Amino acid sequence: MADAAASPAASAAARPVIPYAFAREAGMAFLDAEGGVLAVRRGADLVRLFEVRRALERACPVRWFGAADFDRLLQDIYAYVGLDEAELEESAQAESLSDLIDQMPRSEDLLGDSSDAPVIRLINGLIAEAVRTHASDVHVETFPERVVIRYRIDGVMSEAASLSPKLSKLLVSRIKVMARLDIAEKRLPQDGRLSLALGDRAVDVRVSTLPSRHGERVVLRLLDNSDARLQVADLGMTEPVLAAYRRALAQPNGIVLVTGPTGAGKTTTLYAGLAALNSDTRNILTVEDPIEYAIDGIGQTQVNSKVGMTFANGLRAILRQDPDVVMVGEIRDRETAEVAVQASLTGHLVLSTIHTNSAVAAIARLRDMGVESYLLASTLTAILAQRLVRRLCPSCCEAYQPDAAERQLIGADDAEDVTLFRPVGCARCKSQGYEGRIGIYELVEVDAALRSLIYADARDDELAEHAFSRSDTLFGHGVTLAREGMTSLAEVMRLCRDESGGRHAGL
């Protein structure tokens, strides 16, 4: 038979009749929802095929799958086992989780052990579902009457499950065990991480716990390792911004900053920049909190404030390691900013992030930290601000003519024919109207004129007037995407504001 593609519908309805460990090793899975079809990976041992048919006591038709499609099929079949809440509560009374600490491997396969306790399967299922729906975070929140599980999908929170409050301590304790945190410490916040395998996908999970009034809250940040392999050209920048970012990365020294709120994709942008620079001829070192993705060929150092390993101390240390390029996870204080400036002045290219609402605001933020204007003028090369807006679902988005207020907002005159698009909702996007996210960017390239303005302590509005005289702002880029049908104007307005008075470069 010819290779078959794994059908999502078929996969979702399939039932794990064959144990996962055997299915993965032998390359065979039973699709009960399709009338008893036996899915077989090409190259599987035919002797085992006859054994499986004999064990199932039926002559199952065979459907052959390529290796990649078979792995995806296994992921869909075995990732989530439906659980009954009463069974979970019974498990909560009978199981002691502290005994599992020494048995926990540093990296475990979510699908590999069919004998796990129900609560473990529930946690595994929640994470597996988060990966399938491309959620960035899983929130476990305890309230007096229930435990709420929420996902952040495309930057927006949505409730996934509501469980009995009796399960709170067991869920939190089990997650702590998996992340190797102190399960006895409930008064202080804790941070940890764990590595999981979901079929053929490797996922790193950052775990954060926080004491609250009704019990500990837990947030799981999912880091898909495939994001670490993104190239600069994959980030969705406009051609002018992409060219300017590449010019900044090509400089032998200077500071390149990426700004934006938490979850705006700053680290992904920096990692893409490092990937462009990564070669045998350069020594690239980073100091991060935490290390989100491991990159081959780059020396990465973890911040550990408990032992005095701060960003500033780590940066000082790696400057003695003869680096060509240095990445600092975040400039948080004056000390780190000053060391970054000195690193730039001594011939290093420094990449970092800083939390500001716009690219120009990063200059004022560094001044507030105590960095002298003449040093900023000498060292800053480029400042990139970014957001991630939700992408309209192509199957259901609806075109419409903007009203007078919207026309004024996007800088369109009365005679101009303008079409915008809005979300509707369909089965493909689960009635959300959006599917995935896309970046919007503004980049300030520090040229001679801007250096003079920075040196003269010019105000933010003066800096912005020069910086965006030939390039687009965040809002302007967002409006361009809205006009192209990539996102909605409401989504752009949700994440950034118009500071140009309705005048956008390039429109």
C-alpha positions in Angstrom: 0.0 0.0 0.0 1.0 3.6 -0.5 2.1 5.8 2.4 -0.8 7.6 4.1 -0.8 11.0 5.7 -1.8 11.2 9.3 -5.3 12.6 9.4 -6.0 14.9 12.4 -9.6 13.8 12.5 -8.7 10.2 12.5 -5.9 10.7 15.0 -8.1 12.6 17.5 -10.7 9.9 17.5 -8.3 7.0 17.8 -8.0 4.9 21.0 -4.7 3.6 22.4 -5.4 -0.2 22.3 -1.8 -1.1 22.0 0.6 0.0 24.8 2.6 3.1 23.8 6.0 1.6 24.5 5.3 -1.4 22.2 3.7 0.8 19.6 6.7 3.1 19.5 9.3 0.3 19.4 7.4 -2.0 17.0 6.0 0.8 14.8 2.4 -0.3 15.0 -0.8 1.4 16.3 -4.4 0.4 16.3 -7.0 2.9 14.9 -10.2 1.7 16.4 -12.1 4.8 15.3 -11.5 3.8 11.6 -13.1 0.4 12.0 -10.1 -1.5 13.2 -7.2 -0.3 11.0 -3.7 -1.2 12.0 -1.3 1.7 11.3 2.2 0.4 10.6 5.4 2.3 10.1 7.3 1.4 6.9 10.2 -0.9 7.7 8.5 -2.5 10.7 9.2 -6.1 11.6 6.4 -8.2 9.8 6.8 -11.0 12.4 5.5 -8.5 15.0 2.7 -7.5 12.7 1.4 -11.1 12.8 1.8 -11.2 16.6 -0.3 -8.0 16.9 -3.0 -9.4 14.7 -3.1 -12.6 16.7 -3.2 -10.7 20.0 -6.1 -8.5 18.7 -7.9 -11.7 17.5 -9.0 -10.0 14.3 -7.7 -9.7 10.8 -7.0 -5.9 10.7 -6.4 -4.1 7.4 -3.0 -2.5 7.3 -2.3 1.1 6.5 1.4 2.1 6.0 2.8 5.4 7.2 6.1 7.1 6.7 8.3 7.5 9.8 7.4 11.2 10.4 3.7 10.7 9.8 3.7 7.6 12.1 5.4 9.6 14.9 2.8 12.4 14.6 0.0 9.7 14.7 1.5 8.2 17.9 1.6 11.7 19.4 -2.1 12.3 18.7 -3.2 8.8 19.9 -1.3 8.5 23.1 -0.8 12.1 24.3 -4.0 12.4 26.3 -5.9 9.7 28.2 -9.3 10.8 29.3 -9.6 10.9 33.1 -12.4 10.9 35.6 -12.3 13.5 38.4 -13.4 10.9 41.0 -10.5 8.7 40.0 -8.2 11.6 40.4 -9.5 12.4 43.9 -9.1 8.7 44.9 -5.6 8.9 43.6 -5.0 12.0 45.7 -5.8 10.1 48.9 -3.9 7.0 48.1 -0.6 8.3 46.5 2.4 9.8 48.2 4.3 11.9 45.7 7.4 12.5 47.9 8.6 9.0 47.1 8.8 9.8 43.4 11.5 12.4 43.7 14.5 10.1 43.5 12.9 8.1 40.7 12.3 11.1 38.4 14.6 11.0 35.4 15.9 14.4 34.2 14.2 13.9 30.9 11.1 11.7 30.6 8.8 10.7 27.8 5.3 11.9 28.5 3.8 9.0 26.6 6.1 6.2 27.8 4.6 4.9 31.0 1.0 3.6 30.9 1.0 2.7 34.6 1.4 6.3 35.9 -1.1 7.5 38.4 -4.1 9.4 37.0 -2.9 12.8 38.2 0.4 12.3 36.3 -1.5 11.4 33.2 -3.7 14.5 33.7 -0.6 16.8 33.9 0.9 15.0 30.9 -2.3 15.4 29.0 -2.6 19.1 29.9 0.9 19.8 28.6 0.3 17.6 25.5 -2.8 19.6 24.8 -1.0 22.8 25.3 1.7 21.8 22.7 -1.0 20.7 20.2 -2.8 24.0 20.5 0.4 26.0 20.4 -0.1 27.5 23.9 2.8 29.4 25.3 1.8 29.0 29.0 -0.3 26.8 31.2 -1.7 28.4 34.3 -2.8 26.3 37.3 -4.9 28.6 39.6 -6.4 27.7 42.9 -9.7 29.2 44.2 -12.0 28.3 47.1 -14.4 26.3 44.9 -12.3 25.0 42.1 -8.9 24.7 40.4 -8.8 26.4 37.1 -6.5 25.4 34.2 -6.0 28.1 31.7 -3.9 28.3 28.5 -2.4 31.4 26.9 -2.9 30.8 23.2 -1.7 33.5 20.7 -1.2 35.9 23.6 -4.8 35.5 25.0 -5.9 33.5 28.0 -8.6 30.9 27.7 -10.0 28.4 30.3 -9.2 24.7 29.6 -10.5 22.9 32.6 -12.2 23.4 36.0 -11.4 20.8 38.7 -12.2 20.1 42.3 -10.2 22.2 44.8 -9.2 19.0 46.5 -6.8 18.3 43.6 -4.8 21.5 44.1 -2.1 20.2 46.4 -1.6 17.1 44.4 -1.3 18.9 41.1 1.1 21.4 42.5 3.2 18.8 44.3 3.5 16.6 41.3 4.6 19.5 39.1 7.2 20.5 41.7 8.5 16.9 41.7 8.8 17.0 37.9 10.7 20.3 38.1 12.8 19.2 41.1 11.5 21.9 43.3 11.1 21.8 47.1 7.6 20.3 47.7 7.7 21.2 51.4 8.3 24.9 50.7 4.9 26.6 50.2 5.7 30.1 51.5 8.2 31.3 48.9 8.1 31.5 45.1 10.2 28.9 43.3 11.5 28.5 39.7 12.6 25.4 37.9 12.4 23.7 34.6 12.0 20.2 33.1 12.5 18.6 29.7 9.8 16.5 28.2 9.4 14.4 25.1 6.0 14.4 23.3 6.4 11.8 20.6 9.1 13.2 18.2 8.9 16.7 19.7 11.3 17.9 22.5 9.7 20.6 24.7 11.4 22.5 27.6 9.1 23.7 30.3 9.9 26.6 32.7 8.0 26.2 36.0 7.1 29.1 38.3 5.2 28.8 41.6 3.8 31.6 43.6 2.1 31.5 47.0 -1.5 32.9 47.0 -4.4 33.2 49.4 -6.0 29.9 48.5 -2.9 27.9 47.6 0.0 28.0 45.3 -0.3 29.1 41.7 1.8 27.5 39.0 2.6 28.7 35.6 4.3 26.5 33.0 6.0 28.3 30.1 6.4 26.0 27.1 9.5 26.5 25.0 9.4 24.6 21.7 13.0 23.9 20.7 12.0 24.4 17.0 11.7 28.1 17.8 15.4 28.2 18.5 16.1 27.3 14.9 14.3 30.3 13.4 16.4 32.4 11.0 16.2 36.2 10.8 14.3 36.0 7.5 11.6 33.9 9.2 10.6 36.6 11.8 8.2 38.5 9.5 10.1 41.8 9.3 9.5 44.2 6.5 12.4 44.4 4.0 13.7 47.8 5.3 13.6 46.6 9.0 15.2 43.2 8.0 18.0 45.0 6.1 18.6 47.4 9.0 18.7 44.6 11.6 21.2 42.7 9.4 23.4 45.8 9.1 23.4 46.2 12.9 24.4 42.5 13.4 27.2 43.0 10.9 28.9 45.7 12.9 32.1 44.8 14.7 31.0 46.5 17.9 28.1 48.4 19.4 24.9 47.7 21.2 21.8 46.2 19.6 18.7 46.3 21.8 15.3 44.5 21.4 12.5 46.0 23.4 8.9 45.1 24.2 6.7 43.6 26.9 7.0 40.0 28.2 5.9 37.5 25.6 6.6 39.8 22.6 9.2 37.4 21.2 12.3 39.4 22.1 14.4 36.3 22.9 13.4 34.6 19.7 14.6 37.6 17.7 17.9 37.7 19.6 18.4 34.0 19.1 17.7 34.4 15.3 20.4 37.1 15.3 22.9 34.9 17.1 22.1 32.1 14.6 23.1 34.5 11.8 26.3 35.3 13.5 27.2 31.8 14.7 30.3 30.5 12.9 33.6 28.9 13.7 35.3 32.3 13.3 33.4 33.9 16.2 33.4 33.3 19.9 29.8 34.0 21.0 28.9 34.0 24.7 25.6 34.7 26.5 24.4 35.3 30.0 20.7 34.6 30.4 18.0 34.2 33.0 17.0 31.5 32.3 18.7 29.8 29.3 15.6 29.3 27.2 17.1 27.3 24.3 20.4 25.5 24.0 22.3 26.5 20.8 25.1 24.4 19.5 28.3 26.4 19.1 27.5 29.2 21.5 28.6 29.4 25.2 25.6 30.0 27.4 25.7 31.0 31.1 22.8 30.9 33.5 22.2 33.7 36.0 22.1 32.5 39.6 21.4 35.4 42.0 21.6 33.1 45.1 25.4 32.7 44.6 26.0 36.2 43.3 25.9 35.3 39.6 24.0 38.4 38.4 23.8 39.8 34.9 26.5 42.3 35.6 28.9 39.8 37.2 28.3 37.2 34.5 28.9 39.8 31.8 32.2 40.9 33.5 33.2 37.2 33.6 32.5 36.4 30.0 34.4 39.5 28.8 37.5 37.7 30.1 36.7 34.8 27.9 37.8 36.6 24.7 34.3 36.9 23.1 33.5 38.5 19.8 29.7 38.7 20.4 28.0 38.9 23.7 24.3 38.5 24.5 22.9 39.7 27.8 19.4 38.4 28.5 18.1 41.7 29.9 19.5 45.1 31.0 17.7 45.5 34.3 19.9 47.9 36.3 22.6 50.6 36.1 25.4 48.1 36.8 24.5 45.8 33.9 24.0 48.8 31.5 27.4 50.3 32.4 29.2 47.0 31.8 27.4 46.5 28.5 28.5 50.0 27.4 32.1 49.3 28.4 32.0 46.0 26.5 30.8 47.8 23.4 33.5 50.5 23.8 36.2 47.8 24.0 35.3 46.3 20.7 32.5 43.8 21.4 29.1 43.5 19.7 26.5 43.4 22.5 22.9 42.1 22.0 20.4 42.5 24.8 16.7 43.3 25.7 15.1 46.0 27.7 11.5 46.5 28.8 10.1 49.7 27.2 7.0 50.5 25.1 8.8 51.8 22.1 12.3 51.8 20.5 12.9 55.5 21.3 11.9 55.0 24.9 14.8 52.7 25.4 17.2 55.7 25.2 15.3 57.5 28.0 15.3 54.2 30.0 19.0 53.9 29.8 19.4 57.5 30.8 17.2 56.9 33.8 19.5 54.0 34.8 22.4 56.5 34.9 24.2 55.9 31.6 25.6 59.2 30.3 24.2 60.5 27.0 27.6 60.7 25.3 28.2 57.0 26.1 24.8 56.1 24.5 25.6 58.2 21.5 28.9 56.4 21.1 27.7 52.8 21.5 24.0 52.4 20.4 23.8 50.8 17.0 20.1 49.9 16.6 17.0 49.5 18.8 14.2 47.2 17.6 10.8 47.3 19.2 8.3 44.5 18.5 4.9 43.0 19.4 3.1 39.8 18.4 -0.4 40.3 17.0 -2.8 37.5 16.2 -3.1 36.5 12.6 -6.6 36.5 11.1 -7.9 33.0 10.2 -7.8 32.9 6.4 -10.9 30.7 6.3 -13.3 33.0 7.9 -12.0 36.6 8.0 -14.5 39.2 6.6 -13.7 42.3 4.6 -15.4 45.6 5.4 -15.2 49.3 4.8 -13.8 51.2 7.7 -15.9 54.0 9.3 -14.8 57.6 9.6 -13.0 57.1 12.9 -11.1 54.1 11.6 -10.1 56.0 8.4 -8.7 58.8 10.5 -6.9 56.4 12.7 -5.1 54.7 9.8 -4.4 58.1 8.1 -6.7 57.4 5.0 -8.3 60.5 3.3 -11.9 60.6 2.3 -11.2 59.8 -1.4 -9.1 56.7 -0.7 -10.6 53.3 -1.2 -9.7 51.3 1.9 -10.7 47.7 2.9 -10.0 46.3 6.3 -10.7 42.8 7.7 -12.2 41.5 10.9 -12.5 38.1 12.6 -15.6 35.9 12.3 -14.8 32.5 13.7 -15.1 29.0 12.3 -14.2 25.4 13.1 -10.7 25.7 11.8 -9.9 28.5 14.3 -12.2 27.1 17.1 -14.5 30.2 16.7 -11.7 32.6 17.7 -11.3 34.3 14.3 -7.6 34.2 14.7 -4.9 31.5 14.0 -1.3 32.0 15.0 0.6 35.2 15.4 2.8 37.5 13.4 5.3 40.1 14.4 5.1 43.9 14.0 8.3 45.9 14.3 9.8 49.3 14.4 13.6 49.8 14.2 15.6 52.9 15.1 18.9 52.8 13.3 21.3 55.2 15.1 22.9 57.3 12.3 25.1 60.4 12.7 22.2 62.8 13.1 20.5 60.7 15.7 23.8 60.4 17.6 24.0 64.2 17.7 20.4 64.4 19.1 21.2 61.7 21.8 24.4 63.5 22.7 22.4 66.8 23.1 19.9 65.1 25.4 17.0 65.6 22.9 13.5 64.7 24.0 11.8 61.5 23.0 9.5 63.3 20.5 12.5 64.9 18.8 14.3 61.6 18.6 11.2 59.9 17.2 10.6 62.6 14.6 14.0 62.0 13.1 14.0 58.2 13.6 10.7 57.6 11.9 10.9 60.2 9.1 11.9 57.4 6.7 10.7 54.2 8.5 7.5 52.9 10.0 6.4 52.8 13.6 4.9 49.8 15.4 1.4 51.1 14.8 2.2 51.9 11.2 3.5 48.4 10.5 0.4 47.0 12.2 -1.9 49.2 10.0 -0.1 47.9 6.9 -0.7 44.3 8.0 -4.4 45.2 8.7 -4.8 46.6 5.2 -3.3 43.4 3.8 -5.7 41.2 5.7 -3.1 39.7 7.9 -4.6 41.0 11.1 -7.4 43.3 12.3 -7.2 46.9 13.3 -8.7 46.1 16.7 -5.8 43.6 17.3 -3.2 46.2 16.4 -4.8 48.7 18.7 -4.9 46.1 21.5 -1.1 45.9 21.6 0.2 49.3 20.5 -1.0 52.9 20.3 -0.8 55.4 17.5 1.7 58.1 18.4 2.0 59.6 15.0 -1.2 61.5 14.7 -2.4 59.2 11.9 0.6 59.8 9.8 2.5 56.6 9.0 5.6 56.3 6.8 5.0 54.3 3.6 1.2 54.7 3.7 
